[in-house]
Amino acid sequence: MAGAWWRQWLSRFDPPAIPDVLWRRTLSACPLARRLDDDRQNELRRIAAHFLARKRFHPLAGAELDDRLRLLIALQACLPALRQGSTGLRGWREILVYPGEFKVRRSHHDEHSGVVSEADDVLIGEAWERGPLILSLADVQLDLEQPWDGYNVVVHEMAHKFDMLDGAPDGVPPLPEEISRRDWIVAFQRAYDHLSNDVARGRDTLIDPYAAEGPDEFFAVVSELHWSQPGVLKRADPMVAALLDAYYGPSPAPY
């Protein structure tokens, strides 16, 4: 019911349509969107228009953004929202774009010694709960050039955004009625535990070992695979692949 209310509210404030010339030019540069069927492309165009109207882009440290780059980011951010619609984009407004990798200062508290230490993490993307989406423009462009390599920083960070719609990230986003929450938790926990065990033992894995960092990272990493290497994901874990297919819709990637 809440989702229906949200869609009705959005329909009262239809944003300006994306101009045809800009749409065609940008679509040709985004393989993931270009391979969608006509109906899904039209839905993507509608959601992306809402995204552009309601999100604020902030280029930082010399990054340069034009309308085409903003739309390219919007298309990849909205792809995972094709099933949920604009409701999946609520709760935040800002997009910070660096020209490349950026540093984030982290504090670590050692529970045993009580010592608090600080260090810089070098990142290509980050998503904050009810805060900004942060991206490396160089990596966004690399993903557009190499769309089927298993990685996509925008999709990864948007998965975190979906995960945080109901609170702290735990690898379980709000699910549509047709997907059993219990089935999701059982399948994802089993797959995460299996991957974590393989990584701990030094075994090669089809899923990026970074996914073993936590259930939230597992969900984000397999979301990347769904959109860019669904065949690899299906070989790694057919149940997780099937659940993501139901959650996101069919991947446009070639198997």
Backbone bond lengths (Angstrom), bond angles and torsions (degrees), N, CA, C in turn:
res aa  C-N    CA-C-N  psi(-1)  N-CA   C-N-CA  omega(-1)  CA-C   N-CA-C  phi
1 M - - - 1.460 - - 1.534 110.92 -
2 A 1.356 114.93 -41.42 1.464 118.22 179.64 1.514 111.54 -61.58
3 G 1.338 115.84 -39.21 1.452 119.63 179.14 1.515 111.75 -63.34
4 A 1.345 116.72 -40.85 1.462 120.94 178.72 1.522 110.29 -64.27
5 W 1.346 116.38 -41.70 1.476 119.56 177.00 1.513 111.16 -60.19
6 W 1.339 115.83 -43.42 1.463 119.48 -178.04 1.520 111.08 -62.85
7 R 1.329 116.72 -42.16 1.470 119.75 179.42 1.523 111.01 -63.96
8 Q 1.335 116.65 -39.91 1.465 119.92 178.16 1.534 110.65 -63.55
9 W 1.340 116.35 -40.96 1.467 120.08 178.87 1.518 110.75 -63.14
10 L 1.343 116.29 -44.03 1.459 119.45 -179.80 1.518 111.71 -63.36
11 S 1.324 116.20 -37.02 1.466 118.99 -176.67 1.528 112.02 -63.67
12 R 1.343 117.07 -20.17 1.469 120.00 178.70 1.521 110.78 -76.40
13 F 1.307 117.25 -14.78 1.453 121.04 -175.18 1.532 109.64 -128.23
14 D 1.302 116.60 56.69 1.457 120.26 -178.67 1.523 110.22 -61.89
15 P 1.318 117.26 127.39 1.466 120.76 -179.72 1.520 110.69 -77.39
16 P 1.318 117.20 167.37 1.468 119.37 175.30 1.526 110.21 -60.35
17 A 1.316 116.31 141.44 1.460 120.99 178.46 1.528 109.61 -67.61
18 I 1.332 115.99 148.44 1.455 120.69 175.32 1.532 108.12 -71.04
19 P 1.326 118.94 125.77 1.473 120.60 -178.27 1.534 111.71 -56.39
20 D 1.323 115.64 143.91 1.471 120.80 -176.10 1.525 112.37 -57.20
21 V 1.324 117.27 -44.85 1.464 120.13 -176.75 1.524 110.31 -63.05
22 L 1.327 116.32 -46.44 1.468 120.19 178.65 1.523 110.76 -63.39
23 W 1.326 117.73 -41.22 1.466 121.22 -179.95 1.518 110.87 -61.24
24 R 1.323 117.49 -49.95 1.473 120.50 -177.44 1.528 110.97 -63.77
25 R 1.323 116.19 -42.05 1.467 120.91 -178.75 1.534 111.02 -64.56
26 T 1.309 115.85 -41.16 1.456 120.07 -177.90 1.527 111.15 -75.82
27 L 1.312 116.63 -40.12 1.464 120.76 179.31 1.522 110.82 -58.67
28 S 1.318 116.83 -37.94 1.464 120.26 -179.13 1.525 112.25 -65.94
29 A 1.341 116.98 -20.85 1.464 121.33 -178.23 1.527 112.74 -97.83
30 C 1.329 117.22 1.46 1.467 121.45 -177.80 1.526 109.25 -122.44
31 P 1.328 118.13 89.98 1.468 120.78 -175.01 1.526 114.07 -55.80
32 L 1.325 118.83 -37.50 1.456 119.99 -178.99 1.520 111.03 -61.83
33 A 1.331 116.90 -42.07 1.459 120.22 179.17 1.523 111.54 -76.48
34 R 1.327 116.36 -35.10 1.464 120.86 -177.14 1.532 111.84 -63.78
35 R 1.328 117.88 -28.73 1.457 121.27 -177.13 1.532 113.48 -87.60
36 L 1.327 117.51 -1.73 1.462 120.07 176.42 1.529 110.37 -70.85
37 D 1.342 116.80 154.51 1.462 119.18 174.09 1.532 108.57 -72.83
38 D 1.325 115.67 170.23 1.466 120.68 -173.22 1.530 112.41 -59.37
39 D 1.334 117.50 -41.96 1.455 120.13 -178.17 1.523 111.07 -62.77
40 R 1.320 116.74 -43.55 1.465 119.36 -179.03 1.532 111.03 -72.79
41 Q 1.309 117.78 -32.10 1.463 119.44 174.60 1.527 110.44 -63.66
42 N 1.324 116.43 -42.11 1.463 119.65 179.20 1.525 111.25 -63.78
43 E 1.341 116.26 -40.56 1.462 119.70 178.01 1.523 110.67 -66.84
44 L 1.323 116.74 -39.68 1.459 120.53 177.49 1.527 110.47 -61.71
45 R 1.308 116.40 -41.69 1.472 120.05 179.55 1.520 110.78 -61.94
46 R 1.337 116.73 -40.09 1.460 120.73 179.83 1.531 111.00 -65.90
47 I 1.345 116.22 -46.90 1.466 120.11 -178.49 1.525 110.33 -66.13
48 A 1.339 116.45 -40.44 1.469 119.88 -179.87 1.519 111.30 -62.82
49 A 1.337 117.54 -34.32 1.467 119.99 177.14 1.529 110.43 -63.52
50 H 1.340 116.57 -42.02 1.466 120.06 175.67 1.523 110.32 -62.57
51 F 1.323 116.31 -42.52 1.464 121.58 -179.31 1.530 110.44 -58.67
52 L 1.313 116.67 -49.38 1.464 120.84 -177.99 1.528 111.90 -65.38
53 A 1.329 116.05 -32.83 1.462 119.46 -178.45 1.526 112.00 -75.48
54 R 1.330 117.27 -26.09 1.467 120.05 -171.65 1.523 114.35 -111.16
55 K 1.321 117.47 -10.79 1.458 120.20 178.19 1.528 110.13 -106.28
56 R 1.321 115.67 148.14 1.463 121.30 179.27 1.524 109.67 -112.41
57 F 1.307 115.94 123.40 1.460 122.14 178.28 1.524 109.68 -89.34
58 H 1.317 115.87 136.51 1.454 121.75 178.20 1.528 109.20 -129.82
59 P 1.326 118.71 97.71 1.469 120.17 175.10 1.525 109.84 -70.98
60 L 1.333 116.52 134.05 1.451 122.11 -176.05 1.523 110.86 -124.47
61 A 1.317 116.01 156.87 1.469 123.25 172.79 1.527 112.79 53.78
62 G 1.324 116.07 35.81 1.456 119.92 176.42 1.516 115.44 90.87
63 A 1.314 118.14 2.11 1.470 120.09 176.48 1.530 109.46 -63.67
64 E 1.315 116.15 143.05 1.464 121.21 179.81 1.523 109.63 -119.59
65 L 1.332 115.26 127.56 1.459 121.63 -179.35 1.520 109.98 -124.13
66 D 1.326 116.10 132.94 1.455 120.42 170.72 1.531 108.00 -115.57
67 D 1.324 116.99 -177.59 1.466 120.30 -176.79 1.526 111.72 -60.76
68 R 1.330 116.32 -36.63 1.461 119.68 -178.88 1.529 110.85 -66.51
69 L 1.318 118.30 -44.13 1.464 120.49 -179.92 1.531 111.04 -67.14
70 R 1.318 116.77 -38.14 1.462 119.03 176.48 1.529 110.42 -61.32
71 L 1.303 116.07 -42.82 1.468 119.44 -179.63 1.526 110.89 -69.43
72 L 1.329 118.29 -35.99 1.460 120.37 177.32 1.532 111.09 -62.23
73 I 1.322 116.33 -40.17 1.460 119.36 175.91 1.520 110.08 -66.78
74 A 1.328 116.23 -43.04 1.462 120.45 -179.43 1.530 111.57 -61.15
75 L 1.318 117.49 -41.59 1.465 120.07 -179.48 1.519 111.12 -60.74
76 Q 1.332 116.74 -45.36 1.460 119.46 -178.54 1.533 111.27 -71.09
77 A 1.328 116.91 -32.14 1.465 120.15 177.43 1.528 111.59 -70.49
78 C 1.328 116.48 -32.49 1.459 120.46 -175.94 1.521 113.59 -89.79
79 L 1.322 118.17 -17.49 1.467 120.58 176.59 1.525 111.84 -51.47
80 P 1.351 118.21 -49.52 1.457 118.15 -178.94 1.530 113.75 -67.68
81 A 1.336 117.23 -10.82 1.466 121.23 -179.19 1.523 112.60 -97.27
82 L 1.323 117.75 9.01 1.464 119.88 -175.99 1.529 112.20 -61.16
83 R 1.324 117.37 -35.45 1.465 120.10 179.04 1.528 111.72 -79.42
84 Q 1.331 116.79 -41.07 1.464 120.40 -176.37 1.516 112.59 -81.42
85 G 1.335 117.16 -24.58 1.443 120.71 -174.39 1.520 111.33 77.84
86 S 1.304 117.07 -165.07 1.460 122.22 -175.55 1.524 112.93 -63.96
87 T 1.339 118.24 -16.23 1.462 120.59 179.12 1.528 110.84 -60.10
88 G 1.326 117.83 -30.81 1.456 121.00 -179.03 1.512 113.79 -72.39
89 L 1.325 117.44 -7.39 1.468 121.62 -176.59 1.519 112.44 -104.08
90 R 1.318 117.66 7.05 1.467 121.04 -175.48 1.531 111.23 -77.65
91 G 1.337 114.82 163.32 1.450 120.93 168.83 1.518 116.39 95.05
92 W 1.316 118.08 -0.75 1.471 120.08 179.44 1.521 108.61 -158.70
93 R 1.359 116.72 163.22 1.465 118.99 -174.06 1.516 114.71 -134.15
94 E 1.323 118.19 -28.38 1.466 120.18 -166.10 1.527 112.57 -98.75
95 I 1.348 115.65 141.42 1.462 122.86 173.08 1.524 107.04 -124.23
96 L 1.317 116.30 114.85 1.462 121.84 178.38 1.523 108.14 -99.03
97 V 1.318 116.42 127.10 1.459 120.69 -175.58 1.522 109.61 -121.92
98 Y 1.329 115.79 116.82 1.464 122.65 174.03 1.525 109.02 -94.93
99 P 1.322 118.60 156.53 1.473 119.63 178.22 1.529 112.97 -66.93
100 G 1.322 117.39 -28.16 1.465 121.72 180.00 1.514 109.47 -153.89
101 E 1.330 116.68 -150.32 1.464 121.17 178.69 1.529 110.53 -57.15
102 F 1.314 115.40 150.98 1.459 120.05 179.20 1.527 108.79 -136.32
103 K 1.333 115.16 159.12 1.462 121.15 -177.87 1.523 110.92 -104.63
104 V 1.323 114.09 142.73 1.464 121.25 176.14 1.520 107.98 -128.84
105 R 1.322 117.17 127.39 1.462 121.53 179.28 1.537 109.50 -80.41
106 R 1.343 115.69 125.60 1.455 121.75 -179.81 1.529 109.76 -114.96
107 S 1.302 115.75 145.66 1.460 121.65 172.07 1.523 108.83 -107.14
108 H 1.314 116.25 137.65 1.464 121.21 178.67 1.512 109.53 -125.89
109 H 1.325 115.51 128.25 1.461 121.30 179.25 1.523 108.95 -106.81
110 D 1.324 116.02 117.54 1.462 121.62 177.42 1.526 108.38 -81.60
111 E 1.341 116.18 114.49 1.458 120.37 -175.58 1.523 112.81 -65.11
112 H 1.331 116.31 -27.74 1.462 119.57 -176.87 1.529 112.15 -80.81
113 S 1.333 116.42 -44.61 1.463 119.85 -177.01 1.521 113.22 -94.67
114 G 1.324 116.33 -19.11 1.452 120.29 -176.68 1.517 113.95 79.13
115 V 1.330 116.59 3.01 1.463 121.23 -177.62 1.527 110.19 -79.31
116 V 1.324 115.31 134.50 1.471 120.97 174.78 1.525 108.07 -105.55
117 S 1.320 116.28 123.57 1.463 121.26 179.46 1.520 109.64 -120.84
118 E 1.330 115.37 156.76 1.456 120.67 179.01 1.521 109.93 -125.00
119 A 1.336 115.07 145.37 1.463 120.52 178.78 1.523 108.01 -153.43
120 D 1.336 115.71 158.62 1.461 121.21 178.74 1.521 109.92 -95.39
121 D 1.328 116.42 129.83 1.460 122.28 170.36 1.523 108.21 -97.58
122 V 1.321 116.94 136.78 1.463 121.81 175.43 1.524 107.60 -97.67
123 L 1.330 117.17 121.20 1.459 122.51 -172.32 1.523 111.42 -125.45
124 I 1.336 115.22 160.93 1.464 121.35 170.99 1.526 111.14 -113.13
125 G 1.327 116.17 -7.35 1.451 120.43 178.49 1.515 110.73 -169.23
126 E 1.312 115.76 154.27 1.461 120.64 177.57 1.521 108.37 -159.71
127 A 1.318 116.02 149.12 1.464 121.78 177.03 1.516 108.36 -131.85
128 W 1.313 117.11 130.69 1.456 122.50 179.23 1.527 109.40 -106.09
129 E 1.319 115.85 143.71 1.457 120.10 176.04 1.529 109.40 -64.07
130 R 1.325 115.81 120.10 1.464 123.73 -177.37 1.523 112.45 57.48
131 G 1.327 116.93 18.25 1.453 122.39 178.27 1.517 109.98 -122.39
132 P 1.321 116.75 -162.10 1.465 119.83 -172.51 1.520 114.33 -73.79
133 L 1.314 113.56 159.94 1.457 123.66 164.35 1.523 105.49 -96.23
134 I 1.337 117.54 128.54 1.460 121.50 -175.10 1.521 108.57 -120.11
135 L 1.335 117.46 130.23 1.458 121.53 -172.58 1.517 111.80 -136.32
136 S 1.320 114.96 149.86 1.460 122.67 168.29 1.529 108.24 -92.38
137 L 1.318 116.86 118.55 1.458 120.22 -178.18 1.525 111.32 -62.96
138 A 1.330 117.79 -36.75 1.463 120.65 178.85 1.518 110.51 -59.72
139 D 1.323 117.55 -39.18 1.463 120.27 -178.73 1.520 111.79 -77.26
140 V 1.320 117.34 -32.30 1.467 119.90 172.62 1.531 109.69 -59.70
141 Q 1.311 116.36 -45.64 1.464 120.41 -179.60 1.525 111.68 -67.54
142 L 1.345 117.32 -36.84 1.466 120.27 177.11 1.522 110.88 -62.72
143 D 1.320 117.00 -40.11 1.466 120.34 178.44 1.528 111.74 -64.63
144 L 1.309 117.32 -33.09 1.467 120.33 176.87 1.529 110.80 -69.73
145 E 1.332 116.34 -34.23 1.461 120.97 179.40 1.529 112.16 -77.52
146 Q 1.334 116.82 -29.77 1.466 122.20 -177.95 1.536 108.73 -127.31
147 P 1.331 117.30 69.29 1.470 120.10 -170.04 1.517 114.89 -73.08
148 W 1.330 118.66 -16.13 1.463 120.10 -173.81 1.523 112.41 -114.51
149 D 1.329 116.93 29.89 1.464 120.13 -177.31 1.527 113.10 -97.09
150 G 1.323 117.36 3.45 1.458 120.53 177.63 1.511 114.62 95.76
151 Y 1.334 117.64 -0.69 1.458 120.98 -175.56 1.525 110.42 -127.95
152 N 1.320 115.08 144.08 1.467 120.74 172.39 1.518 107.92 -161.69
153 V 1.327 115.97 107.70 1.455 120.69 -172.41 1.525 111.95 -65.27
154 V 1.335 118.06 -35.54 1.465 119.72 -179.79 1.528 109.87 -67.71
155 V 1.322 117.36 -46.45 1.463 120.86 178.01 1.527 110.50 -59.97
156 H 1.324 116.45 -43.33 1.465 120.79 -179.68 1.535 110.98 -57.56
157 E 1.330 116.31 -49.95 1.457 119.36 -177.02 1.533 111.85 -71.77
158 M 1.317 117.32 -31.52 1.458 119.31 175.83 1.523 111.15 -68.33
159 A 1.330 117.60 -33.27 1.465 119.67 174.55 1.524 109.86 -60.02
160 H 1.326 117.01 -40.66 1.463 119.82 175.84 1.533 110.46 -62.43
161 K 1.333 116.39 -40.66 1.466 119.54 178.94 1.531 111.16 -60.72
162 F 1.335 117.42 -44.01 1.460 120.72 178.11 1.526 110.23 -63.40
163 D 1.332 115.62 -41.55 1.461 121.94 -179.84 1.527 111.17 -60.69
164 M 1.333 116.68 -34.03 1.464 120.87 -176.33 1.527 114.06 -89.08
165 L 1.320 117.38 4.05 1.462 119.74 179.35 1.527 111.89 -64.89
166 D 1.337 116.70 -24.39 1.464 119.63 -179.82 1.529 111.95 -116.11
167 G 1.340 116.58 22.74 1.457 119.71 177.81 1.513 112.38 125.02
168 A 1.323 115.70 -158.89 1.458 121.02 -177.87 1.531 110.46 -58.29
169 P 1.335 117.65 143.85 1.466 120.29 -177.13 1.521 112.05 -65.73
170 D 1.337 115.00 130.94 1.456 120.44 -179.31 1.526 112.50 -140.45
171 G 1.345 116.11 8.49 1.459 119.36 -179.41 1.512 114.23 84.94
172 V 1.334 117.14 4.30 1.473 121.20 -179.90 1.532 108.11 -127.24
173 P 1.325 118.06 94.06 1.469 119.91 177.95 1.521 110.25 -75.23
174 P 1.329 118.20 167.28 1.469 119.22 170.80 1.531 109.50 -56.34
175 L 1.302 116.22 129.70 1.466 120.92 -173.06 1.521 111.03 -108.64
176 P 1.346 116.77 145.70 1.467 119.58 174.02 1.527 110.49 -66.71
177 E 1.322 116.75 160.99 1.464 121.63 -174.61 1.526 113.19 -58.05
178 E 1.330 116.32 -30.51 1.465 118.50 -175.31 1.526 113.03 -77.04
179 I 1.315 118.50 -7.21 1.465 121.11 178.32 1.517 108.57 -109.41
180 S 1.329 116.27 122.12 1.457 121.69 179.27 1.531 110.26 -70.76
181 R 1.319 116.39 125.29 1.468 120.66 177.47 1.533 110.10 -61.49
182 R 1.324 116.56 -39.46 1.460 119.92 179.43 1.525 110.61 -63.29
183 D 1.333 116.85 -45.64 1.469 120.01 179.42 1.528 110.49 -59.98
184 W 1.333 116.01 -41.34 1.469 120.84 179.83 1.529 110.56 -61.04
185 I 1.330 115.95 -50.97 1.463 120.33 -176.18 1.527 110.53 -62.79
186 V 1.321 117.29 -43.81 1.464 120.55 -179.21 1.523 110.84 -63.09
187 A 1.334 116.89 -47.77 1.464 120.53 -177.14 1.524 111.76 -66.42
188 F 1.324 116.82 -45.01 1.466 119.76 -177.11 1.528 111.43 -70.95
189 Q 1.335 117.44 -37.47 1.461 119.20 178.62 1.524 110.93 -65.98
190 R 1.333 115.91 -42.25 1.463 119.23 178.21 1.517 111.07 -61.95
191 A 1.342 116.95 -44.82 1.465 120.72 -179.15 1.528 110.97 -66.39
192 Y 1.319 116.49 -40.12 1.473 120.70 178.68 1.525 110.79 -64.40
193 D 1.317 116.77 -44.63 1.466 120.37 179.43 1.528 111.02 -62.45
194 H 1.319 116.10 -40.99 1.464 120.56 179.61 1.523 110.65 -63.84
195 L 1.322 116.67 -44.91 1.465 120.26 178.69 1.525 110.62 -63.99
196 S 1.324 117.16 -45.39 1.463 120.92 -179.19 1.520 111.29 -59.12
197 N 1.320 116.30 -39.91 1.464 120.64 178.24 1.523 111.29 -64.80
198 D 1.333 116.55 -43.38 1.468 120.33 179.17 1.531 110.97 -64.59
199 V 1.322 116.74 -42.25 1.463 120.25 -179.94 1.528 110.39 -64.37
200 A 1.329 116.83 -42.45 1.460 121.03 179.95 1.524 111.56 -62.62
201 R 1.331 116.53 -30.59 1.464 121.22 -179.47 1.523 112.85 -90.51
202 G 1.345 116.07 1.31 1.455 119.83 178.06 1.512 114.87 76.02
203 R 1.331 117.61 20.90 1.461 121.28 -179.30 1.533 110.63 -82.70
204 D 1.323 116.02 151.27 1.457 120.61 172.83 1.524 109.23 -70.05
205 T 1.318 116.65 142.32 1.461 121.28 -178.42 1.523 110.22 -132.34
206 L 1.318 115.87 148.06 1.462 120.82 175.80 1.529 110.96 -72.33
207 I 1.317 116.19 -32.06 1.461 121.61 178.14 1.524 108.45 -90.97
208 D 1.323 116.94 136.51 1.458 122.11 179.74 1.539 110.23 -50.35
209 P 1.337 117.53 127.76 1.473 120.46 179.83 1.529 114.04 -55.07
210 Y 1.328 117.93 -22.86 1.460 119.96 178.13 1.526 111.50 -57.97
211 A 1.331 116.90 -26.19 1.462 120.79 179.52 1.521 112.16 -63.29
212 A 1.328 117.78 -18.26 1.470 121.39 178.86 1.522 112.06 -79.68
213 E 1.345 118.05 -0.99 1.467 120.94 178.80 1.527 112.24 -64.73
214 G 1.319 117.30 -25.51 1.462 120.86 -179.87 1.517 109.70 170.75
215 P 1.332 118.77 162.07 1.467 121.23 179.83 1.525 113.04 -57.83
216 D 1.346 117.26 -32.71 1.461 119.82 178.84 1.523 111.32 -67.80
217 E 1.336 116.97 -40.56 1.464 119.86 178.07 1.528 110.86 -71.73
218 F 1.320 116.93 -32.67 1.465 119.50 176.61 1.527 109.89 -59.99
219 F 1.324 116.71 -47.88 1.462 120.00 179.34 1.522 111.50 -60.44
220 A 1.336 117.90 -41.80 1.463 120.83 -179.15 1.523 111.59 -67.38
221 V 1.331 117.55 -40.68 1.466 120.82 -178.19 1.525 111.11 -69.44
222 V 1.335 117.94 -42.95 1.471 118.40 179.21 1.524 110.94 -70.81
223 S 1.334 117.28 -24.03 1.470 119.32 173.49 1.520 110.06 -65.22
224 E 1.332 117.14 -40.87 1.465 120.67 174.91 1.527 110.45 -58.40
225 L 1.315 116.20 -44.44 1.467 119.82 -179.49 1.524 111.21 -64.68
226 H 1.328 116.63 -38.82 1.469 118.71 179.14 1.519 111.01 -55.86
227 W 1.337 116.77 -42.31 1.458 120.38 -175.80 1.519 113.73 -84.47
228 S 1.325 117.67 -23.76 1.465 118.05 -173.38 1.521 114.98 -119.52
229 Q 1.342 118.56 -24.19 1.463 121.72 177.72 1.532 109.84 -147.10
230 P 1.333 117.32 63.64 1.467 119.44 -176.68 1.527 113.27 -63.16
231 G 1.320 117.04 -28.70 1.461 119.27 177.97 1.522 111.69 -64.64
232 V 1.320 116.29 -40.35 1.463 120.80 177.13 1.524 110.07 -63.88
233 L 1.326 116.74 -43.97 1.456 120.55 179.60 1.527 111.07 -62.31
234 K 1.314 117.04 -41.59 1.462 120.03 -179.67 1.524 111.17 -64.32
235 R 1.328 117.21 -37.25 1.470 119.56 176.99 1.529 110.62 -69.39
236 A 1.329 116.11 -35.85 1.458 119.77 -178.70 1.521 111.67 -71.55
237 D 1.333 116.88 -42.39 1.468 120.27 -178.89 1.526 109.71 -160.84
238 P 1.314 117.95 96.77 1.469 121.28 -177.23 1.524 113.68 -59.55
239 M 1.337 118.00 -34.53 1.463 119.54 -178.07 1.527 111.31 -68.78
240 V 1.320 116.90 -44.71 1.461 119.87 177.05 1.525 110.18 -62.74
241 A 1.332 116.65 -41.85 1.463 120.66 178.49 1.523 111.00 -59.05
242 A 1.336 117.25 -42.57 1.463 121.12 -179.06 1.531 111.15 -66.98
243 L 1.329 117.40 -39.51 1.460 120.48 179.07 1.527 111.59 -66.74
244 L 1.329 117.26 -39.36 1.462 119.70 177.75 1.523 111.00 -69.56
245 D 1.317 117.00 -32.76 1.463 120.33 175.98 1.534 109.85 -63.25
246 A 1.326 116.23 -39.27 1.463 120.44 177.86 1.527 111.26 -71.74
247 Y 1.321 117.26 -35.01 1.462 121.49 -176.71 1.526 112.08 -76.25
248 Y 1.340 116.42 -47.15 1.461 120.99 -175.45 1.539 113.46 -94.90
249 G 1.320 117.03 -23.46 1.449 120.64 -168.37 1.519 109.47 95.84
250 P 1.329 117.46 166.84 1.464 121.36 -176.48 1.538 112.17 -58.81
251 S 1.331 115.70 140.53 1.457 120.14 177.05 1.517 109.79 -76.24
252 P 1.338 117.48 141.88 1.465 120.57 175.79 1.525 112.52 -82.90
253 A 1.319 117.35 -3.13 1.475 120.25 -174.39 1.513 111.43 -71.10
254 P 1.329 117.61 145.13 1.459 120.90 173.65 1.521 109.60 -70.34
255 Y 1.329 117.77 140.39 1.463 120.51 179.12 1.516 109.33 -80.48
